[in-house]
Amino acid sequence: MCYRTINYRWEVNLCAIDLSKAFDKVNHYALLIKLMKRKLPVILLELLQNWLQNCFSCIKWTHVLSATFRIRFGVGQGSVLSPFLFAIYLDDIPILRSLLPRSLVVLYADDILLIAPSVSELQELFDAGAIELSSSSSSSSFNLLKNRINEKKS
């Protein structure tokens, strides 16, 4: 795509999306279903389910600790597995490219780059991605639906 764009001097429109606190908003059940669809061994699924659903935390303020509470959403940001699990959680997003074959979707951690040859196709890709993100999360954590691509800045 880059080669053709440069050689033929085609228009390129980009939309960079940073999903704020995205690692904290992963729905455990939706993630486990996606892992099951990838046919992970049952023992590995049980291990990941245990890791996700038996995670507790507390808050430290000065020298006082709160009572512990269960973490119901998210994958730990300090974990080596977290970027991999988050990528699986968002793995439906690149499928959007099949809707607009001249477009491109690039995922890296909690950043998404949408690339399209026209502003209207970029908006279509953005809207489809927003719907997919909001359906992936039961907590409405990825609230992108109200955004519009600014044609004057593209």
N, C-alpha and C positions, 0 to 999 in steps of 0.2 A: 504494500500500500504506500509506504514512504517513497519507494523508488518511482512509482508511477506519478505520485503527487508532485515530486520535485521535477521530474522530466517533462511532464505535461503542464506544469504550473497550475494544477488544480487548486481550488479553494479547500482549505482545511478548517474545520470548526472544532474547538475543543471545549470540554467541560470537565474541570477537575473537582472531584467531590471528596471531602474529608469527612468521614463518618465520626463525629465527635463521640468519645466514650463508647465506641462501638463494641469493643471487647467486653464491656460491662453489661451489654444489653442482649447478649446471645441467649435465646430461649433454649434451655437444656433439652426439652422434649423434641423440639424441631431439629436440633443438632443430632440427637440420637437416632431419629428417624432417617435423616440423611446418611448417617453412618451405616445404618442397617441396609439402606438401598445400595450402598457400595459393597455389600456382602462381606463386611468385616467378620472375622471369627467371633463366635459367641463369647468366648473367654475374654477377648479384647473389649467387646462391647460392654460386658459386665464390669470390667475394670474401669473403663471410662465413665460408665454410669455411676459407679461407686465414687469415683473421683469428683464428678460434677455434683452429685446430689448429697454427698456427705461433707460438704465444705462449709466451715463455720468461720466467723470472724468476730472481732470486737473493735471498739474504738478506744483509742488512748488519748486522753486529754490531760495534759501536764503529766502527773504521776498516777492518774486514776484510770482504771480500765472499766469499760461498760460490761454488761452481761453479754455473753456470746449469742450470736444470732446466725441463722442459716442463710447462706448465699443462694438465692433462688434463680438468679440470672447471671450470665457472664462466664467468661473463661479467664482464669488468672493471668494478668499481664506479665508476670515475672516467669511464667512457665515456658519451657522450650516447646511444648505442644500447642500453646495458645494460637500462634499465627497459623499453624497448620489446621487446627480445628476451625478457626475463623474463616479460613479460605474454603473449607468444605461447607461451612454454613452459607457462604455467599456463592457457592459454585453454580447456582442457577443463573446468575447475572450474565455471564458470557453467552448463554443460550440466546439472549436477546439479539445477538448479532444476526441470528438466522432470520429475524424479522426484517432487518435492514442489511442486506449483504454487503453494501458498500461502506458500512460502519465498522468500528473496532471498539472493543471494550477491554481495558487493561486493569487488572486487579493487583494491588500490592498492599498487603496487610489491611489497614482500614482506609485506604485511599482507592478511589475509582477514577479512571480517566476514560471519558467518552470521546470518541473521535468520529466525525461524520463529514460528508462532503457539502452539506448545506445546513443552514440554521434550522429549517423545518425538520429535517431528518434527525438533527441533534436533539431537538425538542421532543420528537417522537421517541427516540432512544431514552432520553431522560425520563419521560413520563412512564414508559414501560418499566424502566429500572426502579422508579419510585414505587410503582405498584408492586413489583416483585419484592422490594425491600420491606414494604409495610406488611405484605402478606407473610413474610418470613418471621415477623416478630409480633407476638401477641400483646406486647406492651406499647405498641406504637412508638417504638424507640427510634426508628429511622423515619423521621418526619420530613420528607422531601416533597410531598405532594403539592405544596403551594408555590413552589419555585417555578420561575419562568426564565428561559434563556433570553438574555438581553441582546436583541438583534443589532443595536447600535454599537455594542462593544465587541461584536464578533467580526 
